[in-house]
Amino acid sequence: MTTAVKDNDTSLMERVNHLTRQARLAAAVFTQYSQEDVDRIVKAMTAAAIENVEKLARAACDETRMGLFEDKMLKNFVASEFHYHQIKDKKTVGIIREFPEDNMVEIAEPVGVILALSPVTNPTSTVIFKAMAAAKTRNSIIFSPHLMAADASNMAARVVYEAAIAAGAPKGFIGWVEKSSRLRRETELMMVHPEVDLIFATGGTGMVKAACSSGKPVLGVGSGNTPVYVHKSTNVRQAAMDIIISKTFDNGTECPSEQTLVVDREIAESLIEQFKEYGCHDCNEEETAKITETIIDARTGGMNYRMVGQPANLIAEKAGITVPPETKIILCEMKGDLRGNKLAVEKLMPVLSYVVVDSVEEGLNRALDINYGGGTGHTAGIFSEDEDVIEQFGTFINAGRIIVNSPTSIGGLGGIYNNLNTTLSFGCGTGGGNITTDNVGIKNLLNYKRVPRRKHFTLSFQTTKNIYINPGSIDHLRNIKTKRAFVVTSRSAARRGHLSMVLERLPQDCRVDVFSEVCEEPEWHTIEAALQVMKQSQPDTVIALGGGSVLDASKVMRLFHDYPDLKLQEIAFNFLDFRHRMAEFPKGVKTQLVAIPTTSGTGSEVTPFAVLKDSKSQRKLSLIDETLLPTVAIIDANLTKTLPRDITADTAFDALTHALEALVSTVASDYTDGLAFEAMRLIFEALPEVLKNPTNVVWRHKLHNASCLAGMAIGNASVGVNHALAHSLGGHYDVPHGRANGVFLVSTLEYNAQIPHKFMVQSCYPLWVADEKYARAAQFLGLDEDGKLAAVGKGEKPHKGNIKQLNLALRRAIYDLSAQCGQPMSIAELGISQEDFAAAMPDLVRGAFEDMAVKTNPAVPLFEDIKDLFINAYPPRQRP
Amino acid sequence: MTEKKKSKDSSIATKDVAQFRLPGPLVKSLDEVDKLLAAGSGDLNLDFSDCTFISVEGLEWLEEMLLRAQSKGVSISFSNVTPSVYKVFKVAHIDSVMGACGLPISGPVC
């Protein structure tokens, strides 16, 4: 046997090195084995173990002089047959689990070389169990047996090892330390040996503590002190029988076995009588004192190890008590405060203490006393027919296994009385200084390699359902089904005659209320004022008539009218990713919203956005949700004919910015790209004409459409850094939004077309294509190299050689359009002094940096980038 | 199975390097390699292209053979090691074996 080390070898360290090196080579070779290979090996090991259950049980009893031969046989069966049944079909090689919904798989990786400590109480079954688990998971395992059980443990190791080798296992994958006077020292050396990857420690508290101090990963198993609550609702006969089965199992050596019963007074007498009838001895006070003296080590306060696993009559005899030789259990009542009672500890022998209680509360508290008195995290039991009591017990008691209406020792092993994983090692969680509360097994002997595939979110396209688009489409109001309409507008809309155009077209029998107090950048108090009116009028339709501010305000009014309990702050959280956002919007709205834009810029009539100004912080709150989408949009250019020139240009540049930013957004799609391209084309074509002839409804119509198309694009692809800069500048200096957008456009196009300092983190944006997309825009617009509309290269795919040229052409075209429209192209042109601008710079940069708009920009705008963009946008621009 | 090749490395250009292609899984010592080594016929390259499995015995032989080669001043190198066998080498982390795979003797390693 190459792995066995004899005491007469040269030195202890050489022996340790040899054993661990053998295990290391075997672990390395094991990595090549397939699932079929290991399953064949484990099957052979199981068969060999089953063939030898009796021989190994006999060896364990003979060597340790503990426990019962018949029960040791049963344990060997559990460790082999039951364990095999549980693991035989489990995947432990390659992909072992798939998570289709998460697009992820788990692949098993062996842990390597395991140092396994085996206990004196289960010297053969533990070895069978751990060796099979190691083989199943393609690990090497070196057994360090208890000195008092080393021969039996090593016999078990040899039996399964030889069977495994015959089935093709790698040489040396099971090793063991031979019995010697230096076994303990050898184990200590192994615990800190660099070739050992994991310590699997089942055994006495001292060894487990030593393992935990080794600095290695440890699967340690703590000591137990199992409380069992016998509630008055239980069947007394069943409880007595189960407890006897459990506590007498292998003469009480199983650590999950019952240690103290907590018994309701109502059934205490009948339970004890039942125990007596079944052959147990209930001690009187004098006998209890004698038993205590015999089984408790006065020096340590723990159990007397000489009594572990001894039969009840022998323990009684040692205590000077005469009991029949066939006595099953010695019962000792604990009176007074059990927290000071010497018997309230773990007793791995057929001695069972009990305490009588007067209520469920007292029962739970006494069970907690035992549970936290040396057995935290291990095992507990309850006998009850009352589900509520069982649930309470499970809630309060800290145990990895809470066994219900069954024997705790055999129940804890798993497989016989319940479907717990079969084990000989009971994880106790942090309560017992362990890393797991599992019934430790193969799942704890693997490294799990998670292989997540890239997430591909489903992109959607949403917009306002019904859009009426031609001049005169305001007539559609005549067909609106409404009995109570609430018109939201601004004072200027009333002045321009728009309000009367709406009122004239609403059905005769419709009650109409008008709220015309919405001003630029509406604040929450405006919404509240409107909601007061709506509360009275109870509209079925909200008609939003005006620019972006009116439309945004109306969306919020409709939402809060339908959901008055909604809290603004709870739906206005900033977020990194829309799909993971914290804000929870209601599902669906009842009141219809008809949006009638009177400017050609925001596209708010088709977006799920609304922006409000927070009166307290003066910050803008962005609300985003499909519940904000209007039900109907009426795009009637007649309403824009009287729009002043400056507002026409400002709002058109807002729309142009929408198109340009949606185009390169990280969540852009073919759907939004098409809209963005066409919106751009219409603006380049229509804006100069509208400015020349403002009342020409045909060009106004084109511009109005452009705004709506760009709105649909940003409604689904969002905006970018240009908007962040404009929001910050506009908020600070009260610059109209479209105008603020315009001063940055040339800079941000150049910035986004450069290879980013930092690429944007976005799963659905696998390729940085901003420069290519701008080039396509230039082609779509038919720009020549100088940025003039010349229909050159239209339709050709941009290639590396011309992308830069096309980008430049686009910037030149935007510059020229701005110049043609008299639109400011720099911050200086807005009348902001250089000193004031310099002083405001930190606030401006922070404002833009924190703006949600940057989250879909194709490059991450770093703090310095934003500062540079502001600085570069200050001086009057030269043509690019 | 064996052939002579001039080393690609100019520093050892004068030395012949015998090539030996492992015939398949390495589960025991390879007499032919042992004989080549014993004959002192120069440096040797073991081609692992066809070796998709290695046993503990194979690993032990490699380690021992490399020790013998070192004592004779013969350089042994491995080429075309398949990932499954290379992983075995990695997990076993035998210095001489990793050296034959070209791992630098000094400096940071991974």
Interface residues (C-beta under 8 A of the other chain):
Chain A: Q22 R24 L25 A26 A27 A28 V29 T31 Q32 G112 P170 K171 G172
Chain B: F53 I54 S55 V56 E57 L59 E60 S84 V85 K87 V88 F89 K90 V91 A92 H93
